[in-house]
Amino acid sequence: MGSAAWDDLVHHLRELEVLDGARALLGWDEQTFMPRKAAEQRGEQLGLLSRLAHERITDPRITRWLDALDDQDPVQAACRRNLGRVYERERRVPAELVDRLARAKSAGFASWLEAKERSDYSSFAPALERVLDLSRERATAIAPERHPYDVVLEESDPGTSVSSLRPLFARLRDGLVPLLEAIAAKPALESLEGRFELGGQWELSREVARALGFDFDSGRLDHSEHPFTVGLGAGDVRITTHLRPTDLLGGLGGTIHECGHALYELGLPRELGGTTVAEAASAGLHESQSRLWENLIGRSLPFCRWLSRQLPRHFPTQPVSAEQLYRAQNRVERGLCRIQADEVSYNLHIIVRFELELSLFERRLGVAELARAWADKYQQYLGVAPATDAEGVLQDAHWSDGGFGYFPSYTLGNLYAASLGAAMAAALPELWSEVEQGQFSRVLEWLRSAVHRHGHLREAPDIVRAAVGERDPVSDLLAQLWARYGALYGVAPCADATRVP
Ligand code: ZN
């Protein structure tokens, strides 16, 4: 591509990034500090910015630019792939379908809220049916020759497909079910009791985030109802957490999780802004960064040892030992609720949702049978069945507003994190002694070089493969879980399972 045309394209995309950053900032404000009465004008502001962004991404000049890109240049080749995908998606869905789907989603969300309140799935089913039909219609409009679920998967995790995920998740499920059963037969571990004053918790969250490498000159940590991270561009990433007096570890775990997302955002190759490469490669890879810090590091015994030495400064009258922290961090409890799930059962919650939405997309399951199928799978995989629709099929909002194909990214994140963690532990022999000293810089450096700096130059599965070699993520994750939980619950011969504590 001639350098003038390339400069034009980069300039065009750079302005799109600026628009998206402004949109994201308004969205962050909406969930943190915005006064309630501003909702209407915020809707207007976001609506206008979305329209401008849509005009920009469907600009007719993009076809010409795409045609002229030079595949010999890795950045231009990545740009063709990333931009081409989004451009085709936007271009092929007729405006009237976009409109029908938007209406169906907002009706779906309203119907879900009401149905959840009354715990009555049947009243939500017609709205869900409509959202599902239109989502499938949209997938067909984008790529009539492809599996419709592949099309929706690609929106969060390009580079994955039904044919790669189905066997991966089935093997993981078959490994997790017996582990969870074995743990459930043992006495429960103790939780961490007591009230921990919120002022001390905020100091602790900030201190831990700083220790992990979060730069408070490039971001903020604030409160919101549900923790989230949003990257606003170079040098600006916002994370939130929700701290509660009676749940010290849950709140801190949320902070560490979001911090993992933020470190990824801060490590992206911003010098490649305007090329589509200075972005996260996928939702699953993003989630791998948060899970690696939250689970592999944050639930380890060396981390608990370090943390137990920091606590007295913030809670001088509440001594907590490392062993107490470690046991409380790794409590496993079979439950119905995904967002409260422990590390062992979490992926089973996701696999239930993946199998069900895939069946819906393939028309092997009707919307009318969904609540029943949900309860059956919970009984089968997690050993518990919901007594009500509210604690079963209605618990998440995702499907009500058309969020199909997104759930798998959570488990993909755990799988990527397991292999990245295993490769990192092999590359850093001092890893656990450094973690015990509260030194995390080499973990961050390793992740920067293995994952962050690549941005979206390649697809997520290729980035992970290049970083870890030909590892099997299912074996890595199961080995790590058996090693830690097997030892804690006394359910596995853990002699030489892995080197991950
Ligand atoms: Zn996350």
Residues whose N, C-alpha, C, O or C-beta is under 5 A from the ligand:
A	BS01	ZN	E287 S290
